Amino acid sequence: MAWSNAQDRFVGEWKDGVAFYVYPTRRFKTVTIHATWIRDLSTVDRSKGATLAQVMRQGTRSWPTRQLMAARLEDLYGASFRADIAKLGDKQLLSFHITVTNGRFLPGQPDTVREALDFLTQVLDRPYLVDGVFPRTVVEQEKTLVKRQIAAIINDKGQYAMSRLIELVADGQPFGLRKLGTEQEVDQITERDLTTFYQEVHRGAPFVFTVVGDVDADVLYQHVKERWGTSRQEFSAVVPYQGRHQNQTVVEAQDVRQGKLNLAYRTGRTAKSADFPALVMYSGILGGFSHSKLFINVREKASLAYYAYSRVDPALGLLMIGAGIEFNDYQACRSIIEDQVAAMRRGDFTDDELAFTLKAYENDILSEEDSPGQLIGRHLEYLLVGGGHQGPDLIAALAQVTRDDVVNVAQAIDLDTVYFLTSKEVHES
Amino acid sequence: MTHRTSPWELIGEMPVRETLESGLEIVVLPKPGLKRTYATYATHYGSIDSHFRPDGSDAVVDVPDGIAHFLEHKMYEKPQGHDVFERFAELGAYTNAYTEYTSTTFLFSATSAVGECIDTLLRLVEEPYFTHDNVEKEKGIIEQEIRMYLDMPGERLRSNLMHALYQKNPVRLDIAGTVESIRTITPDDLYVCYRTFYHPSNMVIFLAGDVNPDAVIGQIADHERTRQLAPHAAIERIYPQEPAAVAQKRVEQRMPVATPLWMMGYKDDRVGLVGRDLLRRDLTISLMWSLLLGPSAPLFNDLYEEGLINERFSAHYSSATTYGLSQMGGETPDPERLEAVLLQRLGSEPLLPRSFERLKRKEIGEFVALFENLEELAFAFTAFHFRGIDLADVPAVLEDISLAEVEQLRQEHLRDSMRATSIVLPLATNR
């Protein structure tokens, strides 16, 4: 390959289940390396994925304990390393990221990038095993922490309400599954199961490797080919949501001081659809920004909320709306939100709203290019959704969207499910 | 114009500074190749400044708690036809603002029309417009913001700790105030605070992006000249004397959480430092916490292996000229046991020279990396500025700190009389 002269763009390929993409640039003071294994989300092994990510940061053969790994990262000028679980549509992503300060800016100019790559490689390929399996004490310790993390979902009410909404929409389909699984699933994992699971994933799961920073793409390509280049499973794109509900409304009560109102709409489009850019514009005009209809009408005019927003899930083709409100304002707030959706359907938005939204997206999308993490995130999403536009290309596509295009997508937007989290006292009275 | 430029060769940064006649400070950091320009306009005025003597007045003024944050919201209000939210939207720029204990910051982030965005930011901060109706209208919005925080366990944990640590210092109060306190705010209150604290000699502009620094400074200087403001006399802020004992040793609250949250703090009674002295104290105590409870520390490891903490457990020191405190905490199944182990070991844990050198290296690496995150950089710059600290001093001061100094500060800082604990427990029915 000859990518050595590439600058300020992703170069790479997706072949035999391995996606290799590098964004060489001199804009940043750090280098970020990101490796992800992709799994279909299922109740059979999602908790193993969650536990594995935790266990893998507890030791490698070179640095057999969590403490030694932490010291190693400090030695690497405070490199930050994370292993975590994310979800996109019906996929579970096991991600490992390391960000290191480029040695060019450090006393003595150490080769921190090579050492960071070595660290990540050790984590992926050479975990610390005893008699061929993950140490039982470590596995049990991390299972306990994963169970606590699962239970902690109730701590963040906004996130909890959104996750309940998705569950209700999915109604048993995989995209509604929580990414960490259940406490019961975690309980059943043994160190042997987890080791077998690691070996399967390590050998065969679709693998995405992305790097942003001042690096040589050809050198990295050799490394990836040698280490992880053997044939892996092909990745299957995320399955979009097919509508099931008409105005399903669910109200639940907890001990809270503020109500959370969340609505899900079917859009019939995903990032791959030709007119997806029109849907992005639609969501921006409705609730993407502080000039948008939801913010202006729910917050600025009616003073009903501190936040009110909408966003599109590009993989599932769902439009989600959220607002934090007074319990008694449920009806009032829901009506204002539904009025705004109806206004969009009638084409009741100004040319200014359209123009401001385009500019706001342009600002957001260009700004992503100043953040290595966001560059990687959006490229990963682009790969997993299986097409569409990203970056400057998406800006160009958004600029082509006409008022009629927006009105056209607005016709297909249907209310699926409403979820309201309220207080126990209000609910019972 | 005399631009003072600091030597930043190693990390490849060249900030340009200017102080205008009105007292306004401007710092521009050129970032060639970045798409975005990020600018903040900040006043050295935060939630703790509710008791002061306005310029040229003999009377001391008392304003309702939460007014600095309320004022931040209301600065976006302009007469019909002059809306700044709309203007930023028209320019395709993002704008936001935040209030802290000692400062209030307005910002924009833009990838085009930087000159117009600068003008709009100046107008946002320099043209107050408060009426009875627009003040009343904001109360509902801020009430929802406050209620949102009331449902956040981490926020309650911190807020309760501050109430427990401090008897008098207004850092004990929530930055946004309370639902009751904000209801009493009037347009007159807002104008008094605005006139006192939003004066150029109490403010600083920080801007980073792919810009020509002289052009940016020139644009702001030309604009400021038209305001014809002379430097202000120093503002007299009145803070109560904080006793050398905590208000409450321990405070507990029950909320719908899965696992208890625990936080412990030590307040610092050595306040009033500024500049390099404050920076040195801040960095020394921060290194102490990394040595004692950073992820590579033996004590952290033992707590982790005992199942008492998770990897997000952390300890850190924060300070301004008017207060300083250490906080540590996280999720734990057994707050009593966690606290007991910590109290037994924090004072006597050996501080190892090898770890000390490693952690200094970590600090240097993170200092360099700070310059690529414009939000964090602007935040750090402004916080340091209002404390009389030059960001450029960090590497040298860090290098100069000795392990003996860390040990000495540990003995001084970890005093039982200055310690309090905050706990959020699950609801009884959840157990």
Interface residues (C-beta under 8 A of the other chain):
Chain A: T25 R26 R27 F28 K29 T30 T65 R66 Q67 A70 A71 E74 D75 L76 Y77 G78 A79 T99 V100 T101 F105 L106 P107 Q141 T144 L145 R148 Q149 A151 A152 I153 I154 N155 D156 K157 G158 Q254 D255 V256 R257 Q258 F289 S290 H291 R299 S303 L304 A305 Y306 Y307 G324 I325 E326 D352 A355 F356 L358 K359 A360 E362 N363 D364 L366 S367 E369 D370 S371
Chain B: L10 I11 G12 G33 L34 K35 R36 F85 E86 A89 E90 L91 G92 A93 Y94 T95 S109 A110 T111 S112 K137 E138 K139 G140 I141 I142 Q144 E145 R147 M148 L150 D151 M152 P153 G154 M255 P256 V257 A258 T259 G294 P295 S296 P298 F300 N301 Y304 E305 G307 N310 E311 E331 P333 S355 R358 L359 R361 K362 E363 I364 G365 E366 V368 A369 F371 E372 N373 L374 L427
